[in-house]
Amino acid sequence: MPLIVMCGFPCSGKTRRAVELKEYFDQNTDKKVHIVGDATLGIDKNSVYADSQSEKNVRGSLRAEAERRINKDDIVILDSLNYIKGYRYELFCLIKHTQTPHCLVYCLTSAEVSRTWNTEMDAKQQYTQDILDALVLRFEAPDSRNRWDSPLFTIQKEDTLPFEAISDAIFKRKAPPPNQSTQSQPLSSTNFLYELDKVTQDVLMVILDSQKTSVAGDLIAVPGATEKISFATCYFLTRLILGGIHYAINDQCPWTSLTHHISMWRLWLWRLMVLFETC
């Protein structure tokens, strides 16, 4: 089910908003809501965000935990800084792969407000001043024009969460379509190359036999084709069919069965034969 990504400065109210969203969905839907965040991992924020490698490892752990909890029935709220544009794009690729909608909730505050709220937190949960300032400087604000930041809900500290709009965004929107980088490629039959070679040889034999008795302009019946084609030289045939074999072997079409492979290959041959008429 959907993924809600929280985003904002440190101490900008993300966790409070995440809890409000969880309470709303618990009361108004029958979906189970999971909040995944720094608190889930039990990390020491100051030590983690002071070291780039440790921070990278934590981001990977959060992403893995969110991916593990995403399913057809639950809502996942990722409550962390999520301040890096590239990381938000990784999350976008994740939801494309799992075929589920998502949205981004941006808790917008000034750096001064974040510093004030930081001092009001429990001493064990506070950021050091150096770490907080560094995270504010590194923050990459979301942009609704980017597909990985859309739909974007920008919430200021006095605002009430637009619960219905967020609910519509994750329940009434279609999931983004998968692409080659996020979708598993279909497997071909183990004897696909044998069948491909057999069809190719049948076509070649018919045309090569016709060369012995045919002249330019004669019509040739090709196996698997519904129309006869004009006679052409073996040179053009070999060049075009080799290109078709390369195309088929590299599996550039989303074919799902051997029968479809063969039928599409015959269509490819027929298209090649049509080209002969202009030779």
Salt bridges, closest charged atoms under 4 A:
GLU20 OE2 - ARG16 NH1 3.45
GLU20 OE1 - ARG17 NH1 3.42
ASP26 OD2 - LYS22 NZ 2.96
GLU55 OE2 - ARG59 NH1 3.10
GLU55 OE1 - ARG138 NH2 3.37
GLU65 OE2 - ARG68 NH2 2.80
GLU65 OE2 - ARG69 NE 2.80
GLU67 OE1 - ARG63 NH1 3.54
ASP74 OD2 - HIS34 NE2 2.94
ASP133 OD1 - ARG115 NE 3.03
ASP143 OD2 - ARG145 NH2 2.75
ASP149 OD1 - ARG88 NE 2.86
ASP168 OD1 - LYS172 NZ 3.44
ASP202 OD2 - LYS198 NZ 3.81
ASP209 OD1 - LYS212 NZ 3.96
